[in-house]
Amino acid sequence: MKVLSQHRQNRYDILLCDADDTVLDFQTAMRTSIINAARAVGIKAADRIIIKEFGDITAIVWRKLEDEGLVRDELDKLRFAMLKERLKEDFDASAMSAAFMREMKKTRFLIDGATEFLSAVRAHGVKVYIVTNGFAPIARERLKALDGYIDGAFISDEIGYNKPDPRLFDYVIGALGVEKSRALVFGDSVNSDIRGGIDSGIDTCLYDPRGCTKSNADYTVRCFDELLHIL
């Protein structure tokens, strides 16, 4: 764990910030979108069952994306095929996938205090770039919620590598033309954000609001204000 000087300013010039469950409220977006999509294709199961099953499936398939190189087209087919099997209902998985994508594009849910935090980071003289795993057409729409609060965004779908692949972070660092020592990776996922930053030789900060996650991150914060003191 790094020891911070109370008088040090601008230890970092760049914040490489995760999107979902860090500044964007993915859980609310997912719950809203999956229920609307389910009703659009005639699924009868209760909301809580649909949300639980799809949440479990999402965790499984995104881990496959990060660890096993599952490609995005396969991810999309797999998660709705799995949902169909778990719910034991007859619906068009392709139609539901399309409906879910349409619904997700509409979402603009934010983590409480996210825009104020991003404004404070930039006021501190640190530039903010989102680095996210996601489907580009959806991510670009959802990131509109952060217009005016970030300096740019890097989406794995457009680059060709997913977090935690170090090649993604190397691409970002190269595109920004900065030294790795002047950047900090910030996110909620030990497996993608923290692991990716560490493997790339970039300092990391875990966002852990509940204070119950262990990691090898250089820093761990439970709220946005704590990160401002690190920067």
Secondary structure, 3 states (H helix, E strand, C coil): CCCCCCCCCCCCCEEEECCECCCECHHHHHHHHHHHHHHHCCCCCCHHHHHHHHHHHHHHHHHHHHHHCCCHHHHHHHHHHHHHHHHCCCCCHHHHHHHHHHHHHHCCCECCCHHHHHHHHHHCCCEEEEEECCCHHHHHHHHHHHCCCCCEEEEHHHHCCCCCCHHHHHHHHHHHCCCHHHEEEEECCHHHHHHHHHHHCCEEEEECCCCCCCCCCCEEECCHHHHHHHC
